[in-house]
C-alpha cells in the first residue's frame, strides 16, 4: 500500500473474495438441507431446498406432534434465515447481497464485509465463524432431539443425551448420548421393592398387599 498526494493506492485486496463468499454460503445452505433430510427421516416431513420453516409448519400439524423439536427449529430460525438471505440474494431479487473487500473509511481500515441491502455491513470472517458454530449446534440439537422422539426403548433401557462441560470436550463434540440399563423394580416377600440398578433412581418401600 502506498500514499500519493493524500490518496491511497494499491490497497491490499483478497483475490476472488466474492467467489469465496459464494462457496462458503453454498456450503452453509447445503448443511441446512442436510439437517432438513434428518428431519424427513425422523418425522416423515418433506423438507427441500433448506426450507426449515416449512418443516416447522409440518411438525406443528402432526397429531400427536413432537414437543421439543419445533422449539429447536424456532430457536435456530434466525440463523437459518440469515444464511439463506445472504446466499439467495446473491442471485435473486428484490434485495441484493453486497460483498466488499478491504477498504479505508473515515473510521479506519475496514476488513472485508458483506450485507443484504439495506442492512449495515458485517465483518465476514467474524460471522463466518459464528455461522459454522451455529450450524454444528443446530445439527446436533436436531439429531439428538429427533433420536429421543423416535427411538422406542425397552423398559429395561433408558436413553440419555447430555451436554458435555466445555472443559471436558474433545474437539467439536458437544453432546454425549448414552444408553443405560435400568432393572425393573421387583417385589420381595416383604412387599418392599428392590432398588433399581441405576444409581440415580431410588425405590421406596410400599405397603404389603
N, C-alpha and C positions, 0 to 999 in steps of 0.2 A: 504494500500500500504506500502511496506517495501523495504528497500535497503540493499542488501547483496553483499559485495565485489564489490561495484560500479555498480551492476546490479539491475534493478528494477524488483521486483517480485510481483505477485498478483495485477497487475494493475486493477483498477475498470473497469468493463465491463457492458454494457447494455445487459441483457439477451434477447435472441430472437430478436436482432436488425434487422437482415436481414428479418425475418418474418414480423416484424413491418413495415419495409420499403416496403415490397411487398403488405401488406394490404393497406397502405396509397396510393401507386401508383395505385393499382387496383381501389380503390375508386375514385381517381382523373380521371382515364381513363373512368370510368362509368359516372362521371359527364360530361365529354366531349361528351360521347354517348348521354346523355340526352339532351344536347344542340343541337346535331345533329337531335334528334327527334323533337325538337321545330322547327328547320328549315324545316324539312319534312312537318310538319303540316301547316306552313305558306306558303311555296313556292312549295310544291309538289316534293321536291328533294327526293333522295333515299340514304341518308347517312346511312352507317352502320359501325360498328367496329371503331367508333370515327374518321373516315376519313373525317375530316372537309375540307381538301384540295380538295377532290373530290366534296364536296358540293359547294365549291367556284367555281370550274370549271363549274358545272351545272348552278349555278346562273348567271355566266357570259354569258352563252349561251341562257338564256331566252330573249325573244323579245316580248314586252318590258321587260327589266330587272330592278331589284331594283337598285336605285342609291347608297344607303348608306350601305346596308348590306354587299356587297363584301368588302368595306373598313373596316368594323368591323372585318370580318374574317381575312383579311390580317394583321390587326394591332395585333391580338391575335395569329397569326400564330407561332411566336417563342415560346410562352408559350405552345401551343398545341404540337408542335414538341418536346420540351424538356421533357414534361411528357411522351409522347409516346415512346421516345427513352429510358428514364430511365426504363419504365415498360417493353417494348418489348425485350430489350436486357438483361433482367434478364433470359430470356428463349431461345432467338433466336440469331443466329449468323448473320453477321460476327463480330459484336462488342460485348462488354460484360459490363454489369453494375456491378461495384465493390462497395461493402459496407464495410466500415472499422469502427471498434469500437474505443473507446478511445485508444490513444497510445502516447508515448513520442517520440518527434522528436528533432532534433537539435534546432528547433525554440521554443520548449517548449511543454506544454501539449496540445494535439490536440483532440478536440471534435469529435464525430462521423461524418464521411463524406461519400459521395457517388460520383461516377463519371461514365461516359461512356468512356471507354478507346478509344483513348489515351488522352482524355481531363483531365485537372487537377481536383483534388478533390474539392468539395464544401461542406461547413458545412450543414449537413442535416436539423437541426432544423430551421435554418435561411431560407433555401429555401422552406421548408415545409410551413412556414408562408406566404412566397411570393406566392406560388402556390395556397394556399387557397384564399388569397385576389384576385389573378388574376382570378381564376375560378368564384368567385362571380361576379366580374365586367364583365367578359365575358358573363355569363348567363344573367345578367341584360341588357347589351347592345343588345345582340341578340334578347331577348324577346321584348324589347320596340321598337326597330327599326322594327322588324317584325310586331308588332302590328300597328305601324303607316303606314307601307306599305300595310297592308291587310285590315284594317277596313275602310269601306266606311261610312263616317259620313253624316247625313243630312245637308242641307245648314244651318240650324239653330244651329248646334252644331259644336264645334271645339275641337279636342283632343290635349293636350299638354303634353310633357314629359320634366321635368326639373331636373337638378341635385340639390340635397339639400345641402346647405352650410354645411361644416363639423361640425361647431359649433351647428347646429340645428338637426343633425341626431340622430335618436333613434336606437341604436343597429347597425346592419349591413345594414340597409335600406339606400341606396344612392340616389335613384331616386324617383320622385313623378310623378304620372300620374293623370291628371285631365281632366274632360270634362266640357267645358264652353258653356253656351247658348249665341248665337250671334243673335241678331234680325236683319233680313234683312233690308236694307235701304228702306225707303218709301218716295215717293214724296208727298209733301204737295201742297196746292193750288197755292203757290207762286213759285213752281218749285224748292224748297230747300229741300234737303234730310234731314230726321231726323237723329239724332245721333244714332249710334248703342248702344245697351245696354252694350257691353263690353267697359270698361273704357279706354282700351289701343287702341281702334280703332276710329280714328277720321273721321268724314264725312265732306266733303267740299261742299259749295254751287255750284249748276250747273245753267247754263243759262236757262231761261224759254223756253219751246218748243211751 
